[in-house]
Amino acid sequence: NMLQTQCALQDILAEYKDSMRLPADACSKLVQYTDIVLVCYSQLANWADENGHVLFNIVPKHHYMWHMARQAKFINPRKTNTMLDETFMGIVKDIVRSCAHGSQCHRIHMSFVEKYR
């Protein structure tokens, strides 16, 4: 159910990828699908916690998702949200990893700055 709903949600975003905002019917479906996905994910997170599994953590991204669905009538989430921070953090991680070899611990940050520039 969650994965099917997630696919339906993504289909809406794909269908209106060039629109500045979503039509009213698409917005209401987006909100409905988002709520279903978030409820299912919360249930998975609760199950994992109760069973001692480190899975399905609720993170700020889930809260942002709730807001984005409700703001789609004003602006398309594809126009405002690219999750660039995730891409950026991957880049930072790769650079820091390359700096760690051959640098003293207290100099890694300077090596990072030089490579990032």
C-alpha positions in Angstrom: 0.0 0.0 0.0 2.7 2.5 0.9 4.8 1.8 -2.1 1.9 2.0 -4.5 0.8 5.2 -2.9 4.4 6.6 -3.2 4.4 5.7 -6.9 1.0 7.5 -7.4 2.4 10.5 -5.6 5.5 10.5 -7.8 3.3 10.1 -10.9 1.5 13.3 -10.0 4.8 15.2 -9.7 6.1 13.7 -13.0 2.8 14.6 -14.8 3.1 18.3 -13.8 6.8 18.6 -13.8 6.8 21.8 -15.9 3.9 23.5 -14.1 4.6 26.2 -11.6 1.7 25.0 -9.4 -0.5 21.9 -9.4 -4.2 21.9 -10.3 -6.6 21.7 -7.4 -7.5 18.0 -8.0 -3.8 17.0 -8.3 -3.1 19.0 -5.1 -5.8 17.2 -3.1 -4.6 13.8 -4.3 -1.0 14.8 -3.5 -2.0 15.7 0.1 -4.0 12.5 0.4 -1.1 10.3 -0.9 1.5 12.2 1.2 -0.5 11.6 4.4 -0.9 7.9 3.6 2.8 7.5 2.9 3.7 9.3 6.1 1.3 7.3 8.2 2.6 4.1 6.8 6.2 5.2 7.4 5.4 6.2 11.0 3.9 2.7 11.5 7.0 1.1 10.2 9.2 3.3 12.4 7.1 2.4 15.5 7.3 -1.3 14.6 11.1 -1.1 14.2 11.5 0.8 17.5 9.4 -1.7 19.3 11.4 -4.6 17.9 14.8 -3.1 18.4 15.6 -2.5 14.8 17.5 0.6 13.6 15.3 1.2 10.6 12.8 3.7 9.3 13.9 6.8 11.3 11.5 9.7 11.1 13.7 12.7 9.9 13.0 16.4 9.2 12.6 15.5 5.5 9.3 13.8 6.4 8.0 17.0 8.0 9.0 19.0 5.0 7.2 16.5 2.7 4.0 17.2 4.6 4.4 20.9 4.1 5.4 20.6 0.4 2.2 18.7 -0.4 0.0 21.4 1.2 1.9 24.2 -0.6 1.7 22.6 -4.0 -1.4 24.7 -4.8 0.9 27.7 -4.6 4.1 26.3 -6.1 5.1 22.9 -7.5 7.3 21.0 -5.1 9.5 20.2 -8.1 10.3 23.9 -8.5 11.3 24.4 -4.9 12.7 21.2 -3.5 15.6 19.3 -5.0 17.1 17.7 -1.9 20.4 19.4 -2.8 21.6 19.0 0.8 21.7 15.2 0.2 23.8 15.6 -2.9 26.0 18.2 -1.2 26.5 16.0 1.8 27.7 13.2 -0.5 30.1 15.5 -2.1 31.4 16.8 1.2 31.8 13.2 2.5 33.9 12.2 -0.6 36.1 15.3 -0.2 36.7 14.7 3.5 37.4 11.1 2.9 40.1 12.1 0.4 41.5 14.6 2.8 41.8 12.1 5.7 44.6 10.2 4.0 47.9 12.0 4.5 46.6 14.8 6.7 47.0 15.3 10.4 43.6 15.3 12.2 43.8 18.9 13.1 44.5 19.9 9.4 41.7 18.0 7.7 39.4 21.0 7.7 42.0 23.1 5.9 42.7 20.4 3.4 38.9 20.2 2.8 38.6 23.9 2.2 41.4 23.9 -0.3 39.9 20.9 -2.2 36.4 22.2 -2.1 37.4 25.5 -3.7 
